[in-house]
Amino acid sequence: MLGRQLGIIGEFCRLNDLPALNSIVVNQTTGAPGEEVLLRDGRTLKQEQRDVMRQDWFQLGIPTTGTFRTVWESMG
């Protein structure tokens, strides 16, 4: 249901060397994220999830809709 949106967020994180924010969105039944989570090279899912929690997200500027549109178009 949220695959496209989470994919855009994951790609944005990858392009900006940020922890995969979409890695903490998990299935209620399985407790696992979707298969499309993009991890940074050499990182495990657990490491990414830990790094998401440690990242000071407030220090980053809020991405604009234009930024996300550019990421989406680069994925196609």
VOPAGU-2260 file (C-alpha; in pm, 1 decimal, decimal comma):
REM VOPAGU-2260
SITE   aa  ch    i         X         Y         Z
SITE  MET   A    0       0,0       0,0       0,0
SITE  LEU   A    1     284,9     241,8      81,2
SITE  GLY   A    2     549,1      72,8    -133,2
SITE  ARG   A    3     601,1     358,1    -378,4
SITE  GLN   A    4     617,1     627,5    -111,6
SITE  LEU   A    5     851,0     427,1     108,6
SITE  GLY   A    6    1066,5     347,7    -193,8
SITE  ILE   A    7    1106,2     718,1    -267,4
SITE  ILE   A    8    1203,8     784,9      93,2
SITE  GLY   A    9    1451,0     496,2      86,8
SITE  GLU   A   10    1607,6     619,5    -236,7
SITE  PHE   A   11    1630,9     972,7     -96,3
SITE  CYS   A   12    1813,5     834,1     206,9
SITE  ARG   A   13    2049,1     629,6     -12,2
SITE  LEU   A   14    2131,4     927,6    -233,6
SITE  ASN   A   15    2210,2    1139,3      73,4
SITE  ASP   A   16    2404,1     869,4     265,4
SITE  LEU   A   17    2141,1     858,4     539,1
SITE  PRO   A   18    2016,7     553,1     726,2
SITE  ALA   A   19    1725,6     384,2     549,6
SITE  LEU   A   20    1433,1     555,0     722,1
SITE  ASN   A   21    1191,4     314,9     555,0
SITE  SER   A   22    1362,0      24,2     736,3
SITE  ILE   A   23    1163,6     101,2    1051,9
SITE  VAL   A   24     824,6      69,5     878,5
SITE  VAL   A   25     738,0    -293,1     948,9
SITE  ASN   A   26     454,9    -534,8     881,7
SITE  GLN   A   27     232,6    -569,1    1188,0
SITE  THR   A   28     218,9    -948,4    1155,1
SITE  THR   A   29     578,5   -1033,6    1064,8
SITE  GLY   A   30     759,1    -743,1    1230,1
SITE  ALA   A   31     975,0    -714,9     918,2
SITE  PRO   A   32    1007,0    -429,0     669,0
SITE  GLY   A   33     923,0    -473,8     303,8
SITE  GLU   A   34    1167,9    -644,9      70,9
SITE  GLU   A   35    1240,7    -319,1    -111,7
SITE  VAL   A   36    1434,2    -155,4     174,2
SITE  LEU   A   37    1763,2     -26,9      35,1
SITE  LEU   A   38    2043,9     -67,6     284,9
SITE  ARG   A   39    2368,4     123,9     265,9
SITE  ASP   A   40    2661,0     -84,1     142,1
SITE  GLY   A   41    2797,7    -316,6     407,9
SITE  ARG   A   42    2510,2    -255,9     649,9
SITE  THR   A   43    2267,8    -508,6     791,9
SITE  LEU   A   44    1901,3    -438,2     851,5
SITE  LYS   A   45    1958,2    -421,3    1227,2
SITE  GLN   A   46    2245,3    -175,2    1182,3
SITE  GLU   A   47    2032,6      46,1     957,7
SITE  GLN   A   48    1742,1      41,0    1202,9
SITE  ARG   A   49    1974,4     129,1    1490,1
SITE  ASP   A   50    2128,6     411,8    1285,5
SITE  VAL   A   51    1781,6     547,6    1201,0
SITE  MET   A   52    1709,3     580,1    1572,8
SITE  ARG   A   53    2045,3     746,8    1637,8
SITE  GLN   A   54    2024,7     993,4    1347,9
SITE  ASP   A   55    1937,9    1349,0    1448,0
SITE  TRP   A   56    1669,4    1395,5    1183,2
SITE  PHE   A   57    1590,9    1746,2    1308,7
SITE  GLN   A   58    1931,8    1872,1    1193,2
SITE  LEU   A   59    1834,1    1801,2     831,7
SITE  GLY   A   60    1626,6    2033,2     620,4
SITE  ILE   A   61    1280,6    1912,5     528,3
SITE  PRO   A   62    1281,3    1777,7     171,3
SITE  THR   A   63    1042,2    1952,0     -63,5
SITE  THR   A   64     787,2    1781,2    -282,0
SITE  GLY   A   65    1009,0    1884,0    -574,2
SITE  THR   A   66    1300,3    1694,5    -419,4
SITE  PHE   A   67    1089,1    1382,2    -385,2
SITE  ARG   A   68     959,3    1424,3    -740,2
SITE  THR   A   69    1319,4    1438,1    -866,9
SITE  VAL   A   70    1404,4    1122,5    -672,1
SITE  TRP   A   71    1093,8     946,7    -810,2
SITE  GLU   A   72    1179,6    1045,5   -1168,0
SITE  SER   A   73    1539,0     922,7   -1125,0
SITE  MET   A   74    1405,4     582,0   -1017,9
SITE  GLY   A   75    1209,8     530,4   -1339,1
